[in-house]
Amino acid sequence: MGGGIVEECFCYEEETLMTVLKTSLFFAGDGFTVYDSKGEVVFRVQSYGPDSRFKEELILTDASGRCILTVRRKRPSLHHRWEGFLGERIEGQKPMFSVRHSSIIGRSSVTVELYGKDNSNNRPPVEEYQIEGSFSHRCCTFYDSSRNSVAEIKRKVASCANIVLGKDVFCLCLKPGFDCAFAMGVILVLDQINDNNEADIIGDNSLSSPPS
């Protein structure tokens, strides 16, 4: 699905590389900060500290502090399921997308179902995405239902020294027209799956290994 999943302004006509910084988990204001190629802040996730109450509902804001997305863990759930809501979630609001983590012996997968922006009941998903690779190694790919790659998470390399940086700094590479805010909402869920010591996302073996 093309641009405008969350907002048209977060879709770019050309392939775009964002830098994602995961900040400390021990101080106020911790979370994520996302920068564009010019070093300008695009998104923030704050109050993402060690207190468990913050990990049930996370808020993605733009650089000015406006709430863009809320992601919330669904309970009870047979699978490790999270839901995403436009703006700041209110009681009774229908989710815009859901993220389901499931595993069988020897394999683990993440599926994202996009429902769109309407509030009708019993909505079938308008698009489905699969995420393959290893988020813990910062090396995975988002595929749409046609198996087109729409976004990638990669380790960041310091160009001046050709050194691979630590896992708290990584790149989000967006294909033309794919919504960066939507991708970041999914990344928040992947981070929670990883932090909760659930099975890592397993896809193609070439995606599951850290760079040499």
Number of C-alpha atoms within 10 A of each C-alpha: 16 12 18 18 23 22 14 15 11 16 23 17 10 11 14 18 18 21 22 24 17 18 18 15 14 12 12 12 15 18 21 21 21 23 19 15 10 7 10 11 17 19 24 26 23 19 17 23 18 14 10 9 10 14 19 13 17 23 24 27 21 17 15 10 12 14 18 21 23 22 28 22 19 18 11 8 10 10 13 18 21 26 23 26 22 23 16 16 19 10 5 7 11 20 21 23 25 23 26 19 22 17 16 7 5 7 12 17 18 23 18 23 18 23 21 19 14 10 13 8 7 7 12 10 14 11 15 18 21 19 24 24 26 25 23 18 20 25 22 26 23 22 19 16 11 10 10 12 16 21 24 21 25 23 21 20 15 10 8 6 7 9 10 16 12 12 17 14 20 23 21 27 20 23 21 16 20 25 24 29 24 24 20 20 24 21 15 22 25 22 13 15 21 16 11 10 8 14 15 22 26 20 19 13 10 12 20 20 15 14 12 4
